[in-house]
Structure formats: C-alpha cells, structure tokens
Amino acid sequence: MKQWVTGQDGLDNLKLKEAEKPEPKDGEVLVKINAVSLNYRDTEVVMGLYGHHVSIGQDEEIVPGSDICGTVVSSKSADWKEGQRVMAIFNQTHLTGQVKAKDLASGLGLPLPGVLTEYRCFPAEGLVAAPDYMSDEEVSCLPIAAMTAWMAINGMRPFGQPVDNAKGSETVLIQGTGGVAICGLQIAHAAGLKTIVTSSSDAKLEKAKKLGADYTINYRSTPDWQNEVMRITNDNGADIIFENGGADTLLKSFDCIAFGGLINCIGYLSGKEAPVGDSLHTNVLALRRNVTLKGILNGPKDRLEEMVKFYEKHQIHPVIDRAFAFEEGKEALKYLYSGGHFGKVIVKLASS
C-alpha cells in the first residue's frame, strides 16, 4: 500500500512511500481509508511546529493526518463487520468525560501514526459509525472540525442535552471561515442561535450569509470589530466566542464577550505568543465580565455520537472547499496552509 510520510521537516519534504498492508490484531479493525479531512494541526506536525503539548512526543518520521471516513475490510471485533462505513475518533482512548494526558498519547497523526494512508488498523472502540446520508468526504469532516465546534457550543452543557431550537436566545461569535468555524456556523444556525462571523474576505462572508450567518464583519475594513459586535448585540456581547485567532484577537474577544460568557480557545492563526504591552492581565480580563476561558481539545467518543444524532436530525452537510487526489497530498496540505479555503480541504482515496 501507499502512505504519506513526514520527517516533521517541512511541507516540501513530505514523501509518498510504499508500506506493508497491516493486519488487525484481536480487538482491532482494518479499515480501507476512503477520505481524509485535513486540519491545521496536520500542517504544524509536518512542519515540526506542534510542540505546545508537552505530553506528546515527537517521532522523527510519521504518517500525518487525523480525520477519516473508511470502510471496514477485516474485523477481529464483534462490534464491527466487513463493509461498514466508519470514522475514527481523534484521541483513540478518549471515550467519555474530560480528556487526560494519557488520551493525548493516543492522538492520530502524532504521537500515533496518522491516517494519510490507504489502510490502517484501529482499536474497535476508537471507531464510530458513519451517518448514512453523508458522502465519505463529508463524514471525514466530523471527528475533529465538527466535533471541536460541537464542544465549543455544547461542551459546558450536560451530556445528552445539547442546545436546540434556541430561537436566538444566545449569540455565537465565530472568527474566520475555516473548517471548525464553518462547522460551528452550521451547528449554531441549526440549533437556532444567533451568529456573527468575521473574515478578511467579503466573498467568504457572502458565503457565510448563505449558510445562515445573521451578521458578518470584515475585520480588515473594521479593525475594531469588537465594537461592532457590541453594537450588534445591544452592548450585551456574545455569549459564546470561537477564539480562533490567538495573539491578535483574544483581547478583542474579552472586550465583546457577554457577562458570564464563554470564550473557547480553539486556534492561534495570528500567533501563539501574546503581544507586548497588554494593558490588563488575563485574570483581570476574565474577572471583568465573569468570563469562562476554556481550551478545546476536541471531545470524547460519546459526544461525537451525540453530535451525529444532531447532524442527522437537521440533515447538515459539512462544507467542502476542495478535494484532492491521494497523490496530491502534499499540494492539499500546502493549499490548506495558504488559508484560502472556505470550510474543509479533503484528500480522496477511494469510494466506499
């Protein structure tokens, strides 16, 4: 079989290599990979930049990628049968509750070998049934991007009681139009939440409106976008914020969060280090509006299954910007890193 391999030394050095097709052990399932959804994390792994989780070791060479939809071709578990379509949870041991350090050691695409390969074995408990109404490419978007968005909106709510039919009772501010952001917009819109989306592209904001965004803000033409959020919300602020920017956006998020609101720290596209000369310490900023600042590291298997039920109820289809052939894996990762996408970037291997 073929698989992409990285020495964590740059996108240009990614290599397509031959490897021996694996055989499942007791309790494992061999899956033919049909589609891989790429995430920003994958580019960091390939570039050797994913070092902020100290519990994750850095292998010299590894198969990248974490998100799949595939078909079971051989099973040594009573839980799965040949021909079933499946997706894999990101941290293979994170089945319920709060993620732990031990779960990070089971992350696909670092530290465990990833999924940008034609076949891979998974432990039976690390798989979830794919929703029938979605294509392989759509299903591959669910375990990381959609799940991260789901936890940003529902992670602080009791399991089994996700928000639905909210009729604008909460406002969600979503930064950007990448994979997690667009999944968040679709979930929030389906749940009846009021949505505000930011982007530097008017064309992307127009696409967001078509997906149900109630308000849009171009942060290039409106650099003090936090003031616009306050105006839109009648000075109440956003109840939930998808904090995808990091260094250049967190302070502004604190300035437009509602009292008792939730800021989800998801990404850091503008950098990992705080700008020099911040006027107030994070403690003060959080106290000022009784804010909850929450880091989001994906979510457990049971909440992914919870999310799938919501998707099925509302017949949500993940937004795919572009699909690349397996042999174009390097080009796909470069395209993702360029930031020009709207929604998800896919590598297509086979059809179920």
KEKE-3310 file (N, C-alpha, C; in steps of 0.2 Angstrom, whole numbers, plus 5000, padded with zeros to 4 digits):
npx = (5004:5001:5007:5008:5022:5030:5045:5044:5049:5045:5033:5037:5045:5037:5034:5028:5027:5030:5022:5020:5004:4994:4989:4974:4975:4969:4953:4955:4952:4953:4954:4949:4954:4944:4942:4951:4951:4958:4967:4972:4982:4988:4997:5005:5011:5018:5027:5035:5031:5022:5022:5017:5010:5016:5016:5015:5026:5039:5040:5053:5049:5034:5017:5006:4990:4973:4959:4946:4936:4931:4930:4926:4937:4941:4939:4942:4934:4919:4911:4911:4908:4913:4912:4905:4904:4914:4921:4935:4939:4948:4958:4962:4959:4950:4935:4925:4920:4931:4946:4962:4980:4985:4976:4980:4991:4986:4983:4979:4990:5000:5005:5003:5004:4997:4983:4984:4985:4983:4977:4973:4974:4963:4959:4944:4935:4939:4932:4918:4901:4897:4887:4873:4868:4877:4891:4907:4917:4911:4909:4921:4924:4919:4925:4935:4935:4921:4917:4925:4919:4906:4909:4913:4901:4892:4900:4900:4887:4876:4879:4870:4860:4861:4861:4846:4834:4834:4831:4837:4841:4854:4870:4882:4899:4909:4926:4933:4933:4937:4938:4933:4927:4916:4909:4905:4896:4886:4881:4877:4868:4858:4854:4847:4853:4859:4871:4887:4899:4916:4928:4942:4938:4926:4920:4920:4912:4900:4897:4896:4884:4875:4875:4868:4873:4869:4874:4889:4906:4919:4935:4946:4942:4935:4943:4942:4933:4927:4920:4909:4903:4898:4889:4880:4875:4868:4875:4877:4885:4894:4888:4895:4911:4920:4936:4948:4959:4969:4984:4982:4969:4963:4962:4952:4942:4939:4934:4922:4914:4900:4893:4897:4899:4907:4922:4930:4945:4952:4960:4975:4979:4984:4996:5006:5011:5008:5005:5016:5015:5002:4987:4980:4980:4977:4969:4962:4955:4946:4939:4933:4921:4915:4920:4921:4935:4940:4949:4949:4950:4946:4935:4926:4922:4908:4902:4904:4896:4884:4883:4882:4869:4862:4866:4861:4847:4845:4850:4862:4875:4892:4903:4913:4928:4937:4943:4956:4966:4973:4987:4990:4993:5003:5001:4988:4990:4998:4989:4979:4987:4989:4978:4967:4955:4937:4928:4931:4946:4949:4957:4955:4954:4947:4932:4917)
npy = (4994:5012:5027:5043:5051:5060:5069:5078:5090:5100:5105:5104:5092:5081:5064:5052:5035:5017:5004:4990:4982:4983:4970:4966:4965:4955:4962:4973:4983:4982:4995:5002:5017:5030:5043:5058:5071:5086:5096:5111:5107:5097:5102:5109:5098:5092:5102:5102:5110:5107:5108:5112:5104:5097:5083:5076:5066:5068:5060:5055:5052:5050:5046:5058:5066:5065:5063:5053:5045:5028:5011:4996:4982:4971:4963:4960:4960:4959:4970:4977:4975:4968:4979:4990:5007:5019:5031:5038:5042:5056:5056:5041:5034:5042:5041:5046:5060:5071:5075:5067:5067:5055:5052:5060:5054:5045:5051:5053:5054:5060:5058:5045:5035:5043:5045:5047:5037:5021:5010:5006:5000:5000:5001:4993:5001:5014:5018:5025:5024:5029:5042:5038:5046:5055:5059:5050:5060:5070:5064:5063:5075:5076:5070:5079:5093:5097:5091:5098:5111:5107:5104:5117:5124:5116:5109:5113:5111:5099:5081:5074:5083:5094:5111:5116:5122:5135:5148:5161:5164:5164:5172:5168:5171:5169:5167:5169:5158:5145:5127:5122:5134:5135:5123:5126:5137:5131:5122:5130:5138:5128:5125:5136:5147:5164:5171:5178:5181:5183:5189:5192:5193:5198:5190:5178:5180:5183:5170:5164:5170:5164:5152:5154:5164:5177:5190:5198:5203:5212:5211:5217:5229:5234:5236:5237:5227:5222:5232:5233:5221:5223:5233:5226:5217:5225:5230:5220:5209:5194:5178:5166:5163:5158:5157:5159:5165:5169:5177:5190:5192:5189:5198:5207:5199:5197:5210:5210:5200:5193:5196:5183:5175:5163:5160:5151:5144:5139:5140:5148:5156:5169:5169:5162:5168:5181:5198:5212:5223:5222:5228:5224:5210:5193:5187:5199:5203:5192:5192:5204:5203:5191:5180:5164:5155:5144:5130:5120:5104:5095:5081:5068:5051:5048:5060:5063:5054:5059:5071:5067:5062:5074:5080:5071:5073:5087:5086:5091:5095:5095:5108:5107:5114:5110:5095:5084:5072:5057:5056:5069:5074:5082:5094:5097:5099:5110:5119:5120:5126:5139:5146:5150:5143:5139:5132:5114:5105:5091:5075:5063:5046:5033:5026:5021)
npz = (5000:4999:5007:5015:5022:5034:5040:5049:5045:5036:5023:5010:5010:5012:5009:4998:5001:4999:5009:5020:5020:5034:5047:5056:5074:5088:5093:5085:5070:5053:5042:5026:5020:5014:5013:5018:5029:5031:5043:5052:5062:5056:5047:5055:5062:5051:5048:5059:5070:5080:5095:5108:5116:5129:5133:5122:5112:5100:5086:5074:5061:5053:5049:5043:5048:5053:5052:5046:5034:5032:5026:5033:5031:5037:5052:5069:5079:5088:5087:5074:5057:5041:5028:5034:5035:5043:5055:5063:5080:5087:5098:5102:5114:5121:5127:5135:5145:5153:5144:5146:5150:5146:5136:5126:5122:5113:5101:5084:5070:5077:5093:5088:5073:5058:5047:5033:5023:5014:5020:5037:5054:5068:5085:5090:5099:5095:5085:5076:5070:5053:5047:5037:5027:5022:5011:5009:5010:5016:5029:5034:5039:5051:5064:5070:5066:5065:5078:5087:5085:5090:5103:5108:5108:5115:5125:5138:5142:5149:5146:5133:5132:5122:5115:5106:5095:5100:5096:5094:5107:5112:5107:5095:5092:5078:5073:5058:5043:5042:5043:5057:5060:5050:5052:5065:5063:5055:5064:5075:5068:5065:5077:5081:5086:5087:5075:5072:5061:5057:5045:5033:5021:5009:5000:5006:5017:5011:5007:5020:5024:5016:5022:5033:5042:5053:5055:5048:5049:5042:5046:5041:5035:5046:5059:5073:5077:5088:5094:5085:5087:5099:5096:5088:5097:5105:5116:5124:5121:5115:5118:5117:5111:5097:5098:5087:5083:5092:5097:5092:5093:5105:5116:5110:5110:5123:5125:5120:5125:5133:5149:5160:5149:5137:5131:5119:5117:5103:5091:5084:5074:5072:5079:5093:5104:5116:5112:5116:5129:5134:5141:5152:5164:5161:5171:5176:5165:5163:5175:5174:5167:5172:5165:5157:5152:5140:5135:5121:5117:5106:5108:5118:5113:5116:5115:5102:5096:5100:5094:5080:5080:5081:5069:5060:5063:5059:5046:5041:5030:5029:5024:5010:5003:4994:4985:4985:4975:4981:4978:4977:4990:4996:4989:4994:5008:5007:5001:5011:5021:5015:5018:5010:5010:5011:5023:5023:5018:5008:5006:4994:4993:4990:4985:4995)
capx = (5000:5005:5006:5012:5026:5034:5050:5042:5054:5043:5029:5040:5049:5033:5035:5024:5031:5026:5022:5016:4997:4993:4984:4972:4975:4962:4950:4956:4948:4957:4949:4951:4953:4941:4943:4955:4950:4965:4966:4978:4986:4992:5002:5010:5015:5023:5032:5038:5029:5017:5026:5015:5008:5022:5015:5016:5032:5040:5044:5057:5046:5027:5011:5002:4983:4969:4952:4945:4930:4933:4926:4929:4938:4943:4937:4943:4930:4911:4907:4911:4908:4915:4908:4903:4907:4916:4925:4939:4939:4954:4961:4958:4957:4946:4929:4920:4922:4937:4952:4968:4986:4985:4972:4984:4996:4983:4981:4981:4994:5005:5010:5002:5004:4991:4978:4985:4987:4977:4974:4975:4971:4961:4955:4937:4932:4941:4928:4911:4898:4896:4879:4872:4866:4883:4897:4914:4921:4908:4910:4928:4925:4916:4928:4939:4932:4914:4917:4928:4914:4901:4911:4913:4894:4889:4904:4898:4880:4875:4879:4863:4856:4864:4856:4842:4828:4836:4827:4841:4842:4861:4874:4889:4904:4914:4931:4936:4929:4940:4934:4930:4922:4910:4905:4902:4891:4881:4878:4874:4862:4853:4852:4843:4857:4861:4878:4891:4905:4921:4933:4945:4936:4919:4917:4919:4907:4894:4896:4893:4877:4871:4874:4864:4875:4865:4878:4896:4911:4926:4940:4951:4939:4933:4949:4939:4927:4924:4915:4904:4900:4894:4883:4875:4871:4865:4880:4877:4891:4892:4888:4900:4915:4925:4943:4952:4964:4975:4988:4979:4961:4960:4960:4946:4936:4937:4930:4915:4910:4894:4894:4896:4900:4912:4927:4933:4952:4952:4966:4980:4981:4988:5002:5005:5014:5004:5008:5019:5011:4994:4985:4977:4982:4971:4965:4958:4950:4941:4935:4929:4914:4914:4921:4924:4940:4940:4953:4945:4954:4942:4930:4926:4918:4901:4899:4904:4889:4878:4883:4880:4862:4860:4868:4856:4841:4845:4852:4868:4881:4899:4905:4920:4930:4941:4945:4962:4968:4978:4994:4991:4993:5007:4998:4982:4992:5000:4983:4976:4991:4989:4972:4962:4949:4931:4926:4936:4950:4949:4961:4950:4957:4943:4924:4915)
capy = (5000:5018:5031:5049:5051:5066:5069:5084:5095:5104:5103:5102:5086:5076:5059:5046:5029:5011:5001:4984:4982:4980:4965:4968:4960:4954:4968:4978:4983:4985:5000:5005:5024:5032:5051:5061:5078:5089:5101:5115:5104:5092:5106:5110:5092:5091:5107:5102:5116:5106:5106:5115:5099:5093:5076:5072:5065:5070:5055:5058:5051:5048:5047:5063:5066:5063:5063:5049:5040:5022:5005:4990:4977:4965:4964:4955:4963:4958:4977:4979:4970:4970:4983:4995:5014:5021:5037:5037:5047:5059:5053:5034:5032:5047:5038:5049:5064:5076:5072:5067:5067:5048:5052:5064:5049:5041:5055:5051:5059:5062:5054:5039:5036:5045:5042:5048:5030:5018:5006:5007:4997:5004:4998:4994:5006:5020:5020:5027:5023:5035:5043:5035:5051:5059:5056:5049:5066:5074:5061:5064:5081:5076:5069:5085:5100:5097:5089:5104:5116:5105:5105:5124:5126:5111:5106:5115:5108:5092:5076:5072:5089:5099:5116:5115:5126:5141:5154:5167:5166:5165:5174:5165:5175:5164:5170:5165:5154:5138:5121:5122:5140:5134:5118:5130:5141:5126:5119:5136:5140:5123:5125:5142:5153:5170:5170:5183:5178:5188:5187:5197:5192:5199:5185:5172:5182:5182:5163:5163:5173:5159:5146:5156:5169:5183:5196:5197:5208:5211:5213:5222:5236:5236:5233:5237:5223:5220:5237:5231:5215:5226:5236:5221:5214:5230:5231:5214:5205:5187:5173:5161:5165:5154:5161:5155:5169:5169:5183:5196:5193:5187:5204:5210:5194:5199:5216:5209:5194:5194:5194:5176:5172:5158:5161:5144:5144:5134:5141:5153:5158:5175:5168:5158:5172:5187:5204:5215:5229:5221:5233:5221:5203:5189:5187:5204:5202:5187:5194:5210:5201:5184:5176:5157:5154:5136:5127:5115:5099:5090:5079:5061:5047:5048:5066:5063:5050:5064:5076:5064:5062:5081:5081:5068:5077:5093:5084:5095:5093:5099:5112:5105:5119:5107:5088:5082:5065:5055:5058:5076:5075:5087:5100:5098:5102:5117:5123:5122:5131:5145:5149:5152:5139:5141:5125:5109:5103:5084:5071:5057:5040:5028:5026:5015)
capz = (5000:4999:5013:5015:5027:5036:5045:5053:5042:5031:5018:5004:5011:5013:5004:4997:5001:5000:5016:5021:5022:5041:5048:5063:5080:5092:5096:5080:5064:5047:5038:5020:5020:5008:5013:5024:5030:5033:5049:5053:5066:5051:5044:5060:5063:5045:5048:5066:5074:5085:5102:5114:5121:5132:5134:5116:5110:5093:5082:5068:5055:5055:5044:5046:5046:5059:5051:5041:5034:5029:5026:5037:5026:5041:5059:5074:5085:5087:5086:5068:5052:5035:5024:5037:5035:5050:5056:5069:5085:5086:5103:5102:5121:5124:5126:5139:5150:5152:5141:5151:5147:5143:5130:5121:5119:5108:5096:5077:5067:5082:5093:5084:5066:5056:5043:5026:5021:5011:5025:5044:5059:5073:5090:5089:5102:5093:5079:5076:5063:5049:5046:5030:5022:5020:5007:5013:5011:5022:5035:5036:5042:5058:5071:5073:5065:5068:5085:5090:5085:5094:5110:5109:5109:5119:5130:5145:5144:5151:5140:5131:5132:5118:5113:5100:5095:5104:5094:5095:5114:5113:5101:5095:5088:5075:5070:5052:5039:5041:5045:5063:5060:5046:5056:5071:5060:5053:5071:5078:5064:5065:5084:5082:5089:5083:5073:5069:5058:5055:5040:5030:5014:5008:4996:5011:5021:5007:5008:5027:5025:5013:5027:5039:5047:5054:5054:5046:5050:5039:5051:5038:5035:5053:5063:5079:5076:5094:5095:5080:5090:5105:5093:5085:5102:5110:5121:5129:5120:5113:5124:5115:5106:5094:5098:5083:5081:5097:5099:5089:5094:5112:5119:5107:5112:5130:5125:5117:5127:5137:5156:5161:5143:5136:5126:5118:5114:5098:5087:5086:5067:5072:5083:5100:5109:5117:5111:5121:5132:5135:5147:5158:5164:5159:5177:5177:5159:5165:5181:5172:5164:5174:5159:5157:5146:5140:5130:5117:5113:5103:5113:5118:5108:5117:5112:5094:5094:5102:5088:5074:5080:5079:5062:5056:5064:5055:5039:5040:5026:5030:5018:5007:4999:4988:4986:4981:4974:4986:4975:4978:4997:4998:4987:4998:5014:5005:5000:5017:5025:5012:5021:5006:5009:5015:5025:5023:5012:5008:5001:4992:4992:4987:4986:4998)
cpx = (5004:5003:5010:5016:5030:5039:5050:5047:5052:5038:5032:5044:5044:5034:5030:5028:5026:5027:5018:5009:4997:4988:4981:4973:4969:4960:4951:4952:4953:4952:4953:4949:4950:4942:4947:4953:4956:4963:4973:4984:4991:4998:5008:5015:5020:5028:5036:5037:5024:5020:5023:5011:5014:5022:5015:5023:5033:5044:5047:5053:5039:5022:5007:4994:4979:4962:4950:4937:4933:4928:4930:4930:4940:4942:4939:4940:4923:4908:4907:4911:4910:4910:4905:4907:4908:4920:4929:4939:4947:4959:4958:4956:4952:4938:4923:4923:4928:4943:4958:4974:4987:4982:4976:4989:4993:4981:4983:4985:4999:5002:5009:5002:4997:4987:4979:4989:4981:4974:4977:4971:4969:4958:4948:4933:4934:4937:4921:4907:4896:4889:4878:4871:4872:4888:4903:4917:4918:4909:4916:4929:4923:4920:4932:4936:4925:4914:4920:4923:4908:4903:4911:4906:4891:4893:4902:4891:4881:4875:4872:4858:4859:4858:4853:4836:4828:4833:4831:4842:4850:4864:4880:4893:4909:4919:4933:4931:4932:4935:4930:4925:4916:4906:4902:4896:4885:4877:4874:4867:4856:4850:4847:4847:4858:4868:4881:4897:4910:4926:4936:4943:4928:4916:4915:4913:4900:4892:4893:4886:4873:4870:4870:4867:4871:4868:4885:4900:4917:4931:4945:4948:4936:4938:4946:4933:4923:4919:4908:4900:4895:4888:4878:4871:4868:4869:4880:4883:4889:4893:4893:4904:4920:4932:4948:4958:4971:4978:4985:4972:4959:4958:4953:4940:4934:4933:4923:4911:4905:4896:4892:4897:4906:4916:4931:4940:4953:4959:4970:4983:4985:4994:5000:5007:5010:5008:5011:5015:5004:4993:4983:4979:4976:4966:4960:4953:4945:4937:4930:4922:4912:4915:4923:4929:4942:4944:4949:4950:4950:4937:4930:4921:4910:4898:4899:4897:4883:4878:4881:4872:4859:4861:4862:4849:4840:4847:4858:4873:4887:4901:4912:4922:4933:4943:4951:4963:4973:4985:4995:4991:4997:5004:4992:4984:4994:4994:4980:4980:4991:4983:4967:4956:4943:4928:4932:4940:4951:4954:4956:4955:4953:4936:4922:4911)
cpy = (5006:5023:5037:5049:5058:5065:5075:5090:5099:5101:5100:5095:5080:5071:5054:5040:5023:5008:4995:4985:4979:4974:4967:4962:4959:4961:4974:4977:4986:4989:5002:5012:5026:5040:5053:5068:5081:5095:5105:5111:5099:5096:5108:5104:5091:5096:5107:5107:5114:5103:5109:5111:5095:5086:5072:5072:5067:5064:5058:5057:5048:5050:5052:5062:5063:5061:5058:5047:5034:5017:4999:4985:4970:4967:4958:4957:4961:4965:4979:4974:4972:4974:4989:5002:5016:5028:5035:5043:5049:5055:5046:5031:5036:5045:5042:5054:5068:5072:5073:5066:5060:5048:5055:5059:5045:5045:5053:5056:5063:5062:5047:5040:5038:5041:5043:5042:5027:5013:5007:5003:5001:4999:4999:4999:5013:5022:5021:5026:5029:5036:5041:5041:5055:5055:5054:5055:5070:5071:5062:5070:5081:5075:5075:5091:5101:5096:5095:5109:5114:5106:5113:5127:5122:5108:5107:5114:5101:5087:5074:5077:5095:5105:5115:5119:5132:5147:5160:5169:5167:5168:5171:5169:5170:5168:5166:5161:5147:5132:5121:5128:5138:5128:5122:5134:5137:5124:5124:5138:5135:5123:5131:5147:5158:5170:5176:5180:5184:5185:5193:5198:5193:5194:5179:5174:5182:5174:5161:5165:5167:5153:5148:5161:5175:5189:5194:5203:5207:5215:5217:5229:5238:5233:5232:5233:5221:5226:5236:5225:5218:5229:5232:5218:5219:5231:5225:5209:5198:5182:5168:5163:5159:5158:5157:5159:5169:5176:5189:5197:5192:5193:5207:5205:5196:5206:5216:5203:5196:5193:5187:5172:5167:5159:5154:5146:5138:5134:5147:5155:5164:5175:5165:5163:5179:5193:5208:5221:5228:5225:5230:5213:5199:5188:5193:5204:5197:5189:5200:5208:5194:5179:5169:5157:5147:5134:5121:5110:5093:5088:5071:5058:5048:5055:5067:5059:5055:5069:5073:5063:5069:5082:5078:5071:5083:5092:5089:5092:5097:5102:5110:5111:5115:5100:5087:5075:5063:5057:5065:5078:5081:5094:5102:5101:5109:5122:5125:5127:5138:5149:5152:5148:5142:5134:5120:5107:5095:5081:5064:5052:5035:5030:5020:5011)
cpz = (5000:5005:5012:5022:5028:5041:5049:5051:5037:5026:5012:5004:5013:5007:5004:4996:5001:5007:5015:5023:5029:5041:5055:5068:5083:5095:5091:5074:5058:5043:5032:5020:5014:5007:5019:5024:5034:5038:5049:5057:5061:5048:5049:5062:5057:5045:5055:5071:5080:5091:5108:5118:5123:5133:5128:5113:5102:5090:5076:5062:5056:5049:5047:5045:5052:5058:5045:5040:5030:5029:5029:5031:5030:5048:5063:5080:5083:5085:5079:5063:5045:5031:5027:5036:5042:5049:5062:5074:5085:5091:5104:5109:5124:5123:5129:5143:5148:5149:5146:5147:5143:5137:5124:5118:5114:5102:5089:5074:5071:5089:5089:5077:5063:5051:5035:5023:5018:5015:5032:5049:5065:5079:5089:5093:5100:5086:5080:5070:5060:5047:5038:5025:5019:5016:5012:5014:5016:5029:5038:5040:5049:5064:5074:5072:5067:5075:5089:5091:5090:5102:5112:5111:5114:5125:5137:5147:5145:5145:5139:5131:5128:5116:5107:5101:5100:5102:5095:5102:5116:5106:5101:5090:5085:5071:5064:5049:5037:5043:5051:5063:5056:5049:5062:5068:5058:5059:5074:5075:5065:5072:5086:5086:5084:5081:5070:5067:5056:5050:5037:5022:5013:5005:5001:5015:5018:5008:5015:5027:5022:5017:5033:5044:5047:5053:5052:5047:5046:5043:5048:5038:5041:5058:5070:5079:5083:5096:5091:5083:5096:5102:5091:5091:5108:5117:5126:5128:5118:5118:5123:5110:5103:5093:5094:5081:5085:5098:5098:5091:5101:5116:5117:5109:5119:5130:5122:5119:5132:5144:5157:5155:5143:5130:5125:5114:5110:5094:5089:5079:5067:5077:5090:5106:5110:5115:5117:5123:5133:5142:5153:5158:5163:5165:5177:5171:5160:5170:5179:5170:5167:5169:5160:5151:5146:5134:5127:5114:5111:5108:5113:5113:5109:5115:5105:5092:5095:5096:5082:5074:5078:5072:5058:5057:5059:5047:5037:5036:5027:5024:5016:5002:4993:4990:4982:4980:4979:4984:4976:4985:4999:4995:4991:5004:5013:5004:5006:5021:5022:5015:5017:5005:5013:5017:5025:5017:5013:5004:5000:4990:4988:4988:4990:4994)
residu = (MET:LYS:GLN:TRP:VAL:THR:GLY:GLN:ASP:GLY:LEU:ASP:ASN:LEU:LYS:LEU:LYS:GLU:ALA:GLU:LYS:PRO:GLU:PRO:LYS:ASP:GLY:GLU:VAL:LEU:VAL:LYS:ILE:ASN:ALA:VAL:SER:LEU:ASN:TYR:ARG:ASP:THR:GLU:VAL:VAL:MET:GLY:LEU:TYR:GLY:HIS:HIS:VAL:SER:ILE:GLY:GLN:ASP:GLU:GLU:ILE:VAL:PRO:GLY:SER:ASP:ILE:CYS:GLY:THR:VAL:VAL:SER:SER:LYS:SER:ALA:ASP:TRP:LYS:GLU:GLY:GLN:ARG:VAL:MET:ALA:ILE:PHE:ASN:GLN:THR:HIS:LEU:THR:GLY:GLN:VAL:LYS:ALA:LYS:ASP:LEU:ALA:SER:GLY:LEU:GLY:LEU:PRO:LEU:PRO:GLY:VAL:LEU:THR:GLU:TYR:ARG:CYS:PHE:PRO:ALA:GLU:GLY:LEU:VAL:ALA:ALA:PRO:ASP:TYR:MET:SER:ASP:GLU:GLU:VAL:SER:CYS:LEU:PRO:ILE:ALA:ALA:MET:THR:ALA:TRP:MET:ALA:ILE:ASN:GLY:MET:ARG:PRO:PHE:GLY:GLN:PRO:VAL:ASP:ASN:ALA:LYS:GLY:SER:GLU:THR:VAL:LEU:ILE:GLN:GLY:THR:GLY:GLY:VAL:ALA:ILE:CYS:GLY:LEU:GLN:ILE:ALA:HIS:ALA:ALA:GLY:LEU:LYS:THR:ILE:VAL:THR:SER:SER:SER:ASP:ALA:LYS:LEU:GLU:LYS:ALA:LYS:LYS:LEU:GLY:ALA:ASP:TYR:THR:ILE:ASN:TYR:ARG:SER:THR:PRO:ASP:TRP:GLN:ASN:GLU:VAL:MET:ARG:ILE:THR:ASN:ASP:ASN:GLY:ALA:ASP:ILE:ILE:PHE:GLU:ASN:GLY:GLY:ALA:ASP:THR:LEU:LEU:LYS:SER:PHE:ASP:CYS:ILE:ALA:PHE:GLY:GLY:LEU:ILE:ASN:CYS:ILE:GLY:TYR:LEU:SER:GLY:LYS:GLU:ALA:PRO:VAL:GLY:ASP:SER:LEU:HIS:THR:ASN:VAL:LEU:ALA:LEU:ARG:ARG:ASN:VAL:THR:LEU:LYS:GLY:ILE:LEU:ASN:GLY:PRO:LYS:ASP:ARG:LEU:GLU:GLU:MET:VAL:LYS:PHE:TYR:GLU:LYS:HIS:GLN:ILE:HIS:PRO:VAL:ILE:ASP:ARG:ALA:PHE:ALA:PHE:GLU:GLU:GLY:LYS:GLU:ALA:LEU:LYS:TYR:LEU:TYR:SER:GLY:GLY:HIS:PHE:GLY:LYS:VAL:ILE:VAL:LYS:LEU:ALA:SER:SER)
# end
